Amino acid sequence: MSNVLIIGATSAIAQATARLLAERGDRFVLAGRGVERLQAIADDLKVRGARDVAVQDLDLNDFERHAGLIESAWQALSGIDTVLIAHGVLPDQTECQKDFGSAANAIQTNFTSAVSLLTLLANRFEEQKHGTIAVVSSVAGDRGRQSNYVYGSTKAAKSAFLSGLRGRLHKAGVAVITIKPGFVDTPMTAQFKKGLLWAQPEAIARGIVKAIDKKKNVVYLPGFWRCIMMIVKAVPESIFKKLSV
Amino acid sequence: MSVCESWGRYPVVQQQTHPVNWRDEQLNIAGFDSSVLPYGLGRSYGDVCLNDGGRLLCTRRMNRFMSFDSETGLLCCESGVSLAEILEFCVPRGWFLAVTPGTKHVTVGGAIANDVHGKNHHVAGTFGSHVTRFELLRSDGERMVCSPESKPLFFSATIGGMGLTGLITWAEIQLIPIKNPFFSVHTTKFGHLDEFFELSERFEQSHSYTVSWVDCLARGKHLGRGLFMAGNHAGEEAAGRKVPNRSGGIPVPVDFPEFALNGLTVRAFNTLYYNRQFRRESDTTVHYNPFFYPLDALQGWNRIYGKRGFLQYQCVVPHDDAAPIRGILERIARSGQGSFLAVLKVMGKVKSPGQMSFPKPGVTLALDFPIRGESTFQLFRELDDVVRGAGGRLYSAKDACMSAADYQAYYPQWENFSRFIDPAFSSSFWRRVMGTVEGVPS
């Protein structure tokens, strides 16, 4: 039984992960937008075996509320064992090229808000001297591609931040896990045609729970993405710039 | 955008999709320029889950449990929850679905909309008989909680209502208690149709679950030979058995070429299946998965029929005398077109709460046909003649062919039902059986 805080709880990957944890009788605080939706997830988790579920309705881009969120979650659960940060947006690349506003939004949601939350959480966990912080990044952060580089760079920044944080918190016995899913069939990617490389959020969730249990560092989900990204990263820039990827 | 097809992969239509992920969503029908139809897991065979030129409301991600009473077995969940997900949840807690069809990969919404039935129809009735209430979201934004007491007319129109009366957002169903996940099954080999009827009569009192597989190619004195399976939930004695590993089934990775399924392979399969049991009678204890869902072990088995897809024919005919069902089996055997699993079952007298539900007292036959063009449609027309003549009917969830005239004769209550259809909802099936679009050439 663990105490779990899930930030971005309405995301498909977060929901699927929470279900697996609920079956073990975990206790939850769910943070995200839309109280009715959070409550729908809370009810689902309770039916599946969660011992206790509280919800926090907030816009994660409202940074001023982050400290309050962490404080009340810490109180509600009397200490947190596991945090999953799963919120994010997939901006339209062409929109971002035309308008910095769109890019700035994506940076704020995907990166800046995570930094704000992680700063608060890291200090708490460092003091507590145990726990796991799992954050959903993306394979898209491994290399910027012309079709998706704004999203990719927000995820690259996140992965870099987590890598540094991992080193810092390692000394305190706190695990920091970077989760890099490949293509996942979720509402965020509803407009894409799905092919062989696509995975269901339930499969990603199983990988996340395993990574949390084993306190892994960086996981690619499904695992074959590690090989794909190794190849993608190995292509020399002089060739990569000519590929329409 | 995901590609939505029906299980038979026929007909092929053009439609858009719109996901519905949360039960508090409004349908925003005004923003759509065409009709809508709920779509769950696409396990109905013909065009009842398709909407050519329109839009599908995909409900699969609206799949949360809402409440469960472990004392009474009353489960409330969103309509995109699949029966597989319910079983995974309730079997370890000592509960089971009161009615289940031959696949667990259907959503609760789909099970209600088609008012599915199973091997225990003779004692338990249809899936809808165990639905205590549900919420129906209409395109004008109205939400009504329907039950036998509140909005009873919408309740009975929506059960078996083919998704046309609005979107079911959640439903409450009654589960039944079990001691373990196993079934005691008694299998009897029978040589011809008369024996099947004798066995049905003998076992339907003592066994909650009965079904038969028939060799659809056997003719003459072997006509209607097969295996009769009668099962009950296993008692305490099976409790210690090992539960087989959970798996999603072995996937069929490619569409089989058309020649893979020919007279020879089908005949070989049927003969082997009939002779898999050497003795006349046998008793086994099996897990619920192979008992109810043998085909789920082969993920995407519909691809065996190749790109052209296949048709399923399921009818029910009164069996005061065996002549109609014999006539149907004779025609199928003569055509040599039938395929692997022909299923025969005597249905019970339990009346369904749904006004458009398929089951009624009589004997039901279901089997698959690879689409071989005109000869297949010709055979279906011959079978239709027998069904019509005998006062039987066809199952909408399986159909892609029946004529508007036949449908309206099988379901004379259609006119009353149509008053409950949501004006923004429609389906390829409904337009076909209303005669507003061409079906297959007749």
Interface residues (C-beta under 8 A of the other chain):
Chain A: A12 G34 E36 R37 A40 I41 D43 D44 V47 R48 D185 P187 A190 Q191 F192 K193 K194
Chain B: M1 S2 P19 N21 W22 R23 D24 R61 R64 F65 M66 S67 F68 E78 F89
